[in-house]
Amino acid sequence: MVTTDEIARISVFAALGPAERERLSRAAADLSLVPGEYAADEGGERALFAVLEGRIEAVKLVDGIERVVGERRPGELFGEVPIALGTVFPVGFRAAETSRVMRVEAPDYHAVAAVEPDIAREIGRLARHRMSGSGGLQGIAAEPPPPRAIVVGHRWDASCAELRRFLDRNQITFTWLLPDAPDAAEQWGGSLPDDGDCPTIRVVDGKTVARPELRRVAELLGLPTEATAAKYDVVIIGAGPAGLAAAVHAASEGRRTIVIERAAPGGQAGTSSRIENYLGFPNGVSGEALASRALQQARRLGAEILVTRSVARIDATARQVHLEGGDDVLYADAILLACGVAWRQLSIPGFDRLVGKGISYGAMPSEAPNTHGLDVHIVGAGNSAGQAAMFFAGHAGSVTILCRGESLEKSMSRYLADQLATRPNIRAMNRTEVVAAHGELSLEALDVRNGATDETTRLESGGLFLFIGADAETGWLPPEIALDRHGYVLTGSDVRAAGHWELERDPYLLETSVQGIFAAGDVRSSPVKRVASAVGEGSMAIAFAGQYLKNRETELTAQA
Ligand SMILES: Cc1cc2nc3c(=O)[nH]c(=O)nc-3n(C[C@H](O)[C@H](O)[C@H](O)COP(=O)(O)OP(=O)(O)OC[C@H]3O[C@@H](n4cnc5c(N)ncnc54)[C@H](O)[C@@H]3O)c2cc1C
């Protein structure tokens, strides 16, 4: 309980009369925090806090890295910016040592401020100072974040494109130098690497490596690539929305949890420029932001998340997970398949040669500036194609959606089709298919055929982005895990119906044909392929895994 004497010791409230102090004392929550515990998260709802004991630090996430940007001592406030401006918390506040804080909810603060206008004036003054004073939020936001790496490589070198995409997807800030740019040597700080050594990466204050493998890049940047143990309660394969949601739930339940991801956290969703239908984000959220928050949450709760590691094989009987590129074998009590789907590849003349040189399956938002002023093409008619068109339209000269069907409205959400119609530099060519790609060093033109007239036309193209659907990549799973005829993993009642279940008990809703191995998200045989469903299934799968493990423990105890 916060006493009226303690309230009087907070400078802003010192002049309050006894009745108002009493009112605040009744309304305020008394929070005890252990070191590292957050009183308010960045992006959290507004409230006013005062430090009663200990020390609180203000923390801002910049490029995925937490930076301490201020501190508060007993008698000082935090939360005055969101309270004064009616916004969410622009920075988080966590205990630097064992601390006690009081929290006043916005309506209680406003009730006191209505009676004592001097308090509102003082809070407004403090908020202005926090924004613009020395070390204020304005200064932090204006400070350019230092890049963590410098990459030298040619625009149309597919390995350089892969390296840049990898850095983007892992939210690593980097400077990309084109070897023929006039100031490249100056920015690099010496003579540039030979063409044969490109791409070369230099980690700022670290090593320089020519033509590195992605795993080596991850190691150079300190991204985790090695498991810290050999045995886990739950091994999760894939760090898309399903895998990350599962990691959050498993770790928060105290289970020893590891996620193995072959590329970067976020999965397909991590490449989406704007997800509009995920609950709780009224203005949409970029896949990158969603992935970064989920990753942070999973790690904070104690899950290990490895990147650049693929699962090559599972031994279903021994419950072993074999990682590619080494002898690493992990033993798991329960396994979750959250490995999603991968872009379908087109077999069209010129494509294989030009992938990474102007042709790309999917797209990262960071690729948009490379299309500045160019005429780019998008193949696909689903929402992901529509989102990409909207995004590229802000950079490219024109965006043409090549759609095999009769109209976009048939396959795209109405809100997105309506948004596309408002952009003068976006057009759709219906009943149109790409039949060839041309270019020497990079993509220069496309041949497209009109399905109605059978006429083929050549279009100049500065970039082609393919959003043509995806398939489950489950060929590596052991034969004991039953699949549907398209390669998606069967679960729950579908497993029994297909004759792949022999136990007396029913399989759990998300359990595969092997007990204790679960599947969630896009890899699962189900017509729903969405971020929200992947998140929901990932969370549910952990609840089922928990029940499975509990029953198994009971059986083992009974046998002993
Ligand atoms: C461009 C785009 C835009 C989209 N927009 C929306 C939207 O606005 N709203 C919406 O609801 N949905 C959207 N979706 C669909 C949504 O992103 C997916 O339904 C969702 O990401 C599925 O999540 P998941 O975790 O099941 O699989 P994925 O996101 O596919 O993640 C699976 C992960 O597993 C990894 N992996 C695969 N195999 C292995 C292996 N053997 N070893 C280790 N790791 C492995 C992959 O690298 C990947 O990171 C979009 C999809 C795309 C591509």
The ligand as an SDF file (V2000), in Angstrom:
LIG
                    3D

 53 58  0  0  0  0  0  0  0  0999 V2000
    4.2300  -11.7580  -48.1850 C   0  0  0  0  0  0  0  0  0  0  0  0
    3.2220  -12.3980  -47.2590 C   0  0  0  0  0  0  0  0  0  0  0  0
    2.2260  -11.6180  -46.6890 C   0  0  0  0  0  0  0  0  0  0  0  0
    1.2900  -12.2000  -45.8040 C   0  0  0  0  0  0  0  0  0  0  0  0
    0.3440  -11.4070  -45.2430 N   0  0  0  0  0  0  0  0  0  0  0  0
   -0.5340  -11.9350  -44.3590 C   0  0  0  0  0  0  0  0  0  0  0  0
   -1.5020  -11.1070  -43.7130 C   0  0  0  0  0  0  0  0  0  0  0  0
   -1.5820   -9.8980  -43.9640 O   0  0  0  0  0  0  0  0  0  0  0  0
   -2.3390  -11.6910  -42.8250 N   0  0  0  0  0  0  0  0  0  0  0  0
   -2.2920  -13.0300  -42.5260 C   0  0  0  0  0  0  0  0  0  0  0  0
   -3.0550  -13.4830  -41.6800 O   0  0  0  0  0  0  0  0  0  0  0  0
   -1.3980  -13.8330  -43.1260 N   0  0  0  0  0  0  0  0  0  0  0  0
   -0.5230  -13.3230  -44.0380 C   0  0  0  0  0  0  0  0  0  0  0  0
    0.4020  -14.1380  -44.6500 N   0  0  0  0  0  0  0  0  0  0  0  0
    0.4040  -15.5700  -44.3000 C   0  0  0  0  0  0  0  0  0  0  0  0
    1.1520  -15.7960  -42.9890 C   0  0  0  0  0  0  0  0  0  0  0  0
    2.3870  -15.1070  -43.0290 O   0  0  0  0  0  0  0  0  0  0  0  0
    1.3760  -17.2720  -42.7320 C   0  0  0  0  0  0  0  0  0  0  0  0
    0.1230  -17.9060  -42.6540 O   0  0  0  0  0  0  0  0  0  0  0  0
    2.1460  -17.5000  -41.4280 C   0  0  0  0  0  0  0  0  0  0  0  0
    3.4260  -16.8760  -41.4960 O   0  0  0  0  0  0  0  0  0  0  0  0
    2.3380  -19.0000  -41.1450 C   0  0  0  0  0  0  0  0  0  0  0  0
    3.1300  -19.1260  -40.0180 O   0  0  0  0  0  0  0  0  0  0  0  0
    3.9560  -20.4610  -39.6910 P   0  0  0  0  0  0  0  0  0  0  0  0
    4.7170  -20.1810  -38.4560 O   0  0  0  0  0  0  0  0  0  0  0  0
    3.0500  -21.6160  -39.7220 O   0  0  0  0  0  0  0  0  0  0  0  0
    4.9460  -20.6780  -40.9330 O   0  0  0  0  0  0  0  0  0  0  0  0
    6.0270  -19.7620  -41.6200 P   0  0  0  0  0  0  0  0  0  0  0  0
    5.7180  -18.3300  -41.4430 O   0  0  0  0  0  0  0  0  0  0  0  0
    6.1550  -20.2880  -43.0010 O   0  0  0  0  0  0  0  0  0  0  0  0
    7.3700  -20.0550  -40.8050 O   0  0  0  0  0  0  0  0  0  0  0  0
    8.0000  -21.3070  -40.8620 C   0  0  0  0  0  0  0  0  0  0  0  0
    9.4680  -21.1530  -40.4980 C   0  0  0  0  0  0  0  0  0  0  0  0
   10.0680  -22.4510  -40.4380 O   0  0  0  0  0  0  0  0  0  0  0  0
   11.3630  -22.4070  -40.9920 C   0  0  0  0  0  0  0  0  0  0  0  0
   11.7260  -23.7720  -41.4280 N   0  0  0  0  0  0  0  0  0  0  0  0
   11.1590  -24.5000  -42.4210 C   0  0  0  0  0  0  0  0  0  0  0  0
   11.7360  -25.7160  -42.5010 N   0  0  0  0  0  0  0  0  0  0  0  0
   12.6840  -25.7580  -41.5490 C   0  0  0  0  0  0  0  0  0  0  0  0
   13.6220  -26.7580  -41.1280 C   0  0  0  0  0  0  0  0  0  0  0  0
   13.6810  -27.9640  -41.7060 N   0  0  0  0  0  0  0  0  0  0  0  0
   14.4710  -26.4580  -40.1240 N   0  0  0  0  0  0  0  0  0  0  0  0
   14.4190  -25.2420  -39.5050 C   0  0  0  0  0  0  0  0  0  0  0  0
   13.5490  -24.2620  -39.8660 N   0  0  0  0  0  0  0  0  0  0  0  0
   12.6910  -24.5250  -40.8600 C   0  0  0  0  0  0  0  0  0  0  0  0
   11.2330  -21.4160  -42.1230 C   0  0  0  0  0  0  0  0  0  0  0  0
   12.4940  -20.8440  -42.4700 O   0  0  0  0  0  0  0  0  0  0  0  0
   10.2700  -20.3770  -41.5330 C   0  0  0  0  0  0  0  0  0  0  0  0
   10.9430  -19.3190  -40.8940 O   0  0  0  0  0  0  0  0  0  0  0  0
    1.3390  -13.5920  -45.5270 C   0  0  0  0  0  0  0  0  0  0  0  0
    2.3230  -14.3850  -46.1350 C   0  0  0  0  0  0  0  0  0  0  0  0
    3.2550  -13.7980  -46.9830 C   0  0  0  0  0  0  0  0  0  0  0  0
    4.3100  -14.6550  -47.6140 C   0  0  0  0  0  0  0  0  0  0  0  0
  1  2  1  0
  2  3  1  0
  2 52  2  0
  3  4  2  0
  4  5  1  0
  4 50  1  0
  5  6  2  0
  6  7  1  0
  6 13  1  0
  7  8  2  0
  7  9  1  0
  9 10  1  0
 10 11  2  0
 10 12  1  0
 12 13  2  0
 13 14  1  0
 14 15  1  0
 14 50  1  0
 15 16  1  0
 16 17  1  0
 16 18  1  0
 18 19  1  0
 18 20  1  0
 20 21  1  0
 20 22  1  0
 22 23  1  0
 23 24  1  0
 24 25  2  0
 24 26  1  0
 24 27  1  0
 27 28  1  0
 28 29  2  0
 28 30  1  0
 28 31  1  0
 31 32  1  0
 32 33  1  0
 33 34  1  0
 33 48  1  0
 34 35  1  0
 35 36  1  0
 35 46  1  0
 36 37  1  0
 36 45  1  0
 37 38  2  0
 38 39  1  0
 39 40  1  0
 39 45  2  0
 40 41  1  0
 40 42  2  0
 42 43  1  0
 43 44  2  0
 44 45  1  0
 46 47  1  0
 46 48  1  0
 48 49  1  0
 50 51  2  0
 51 52  1  0
 52 53  1  0
M  END
$$$$
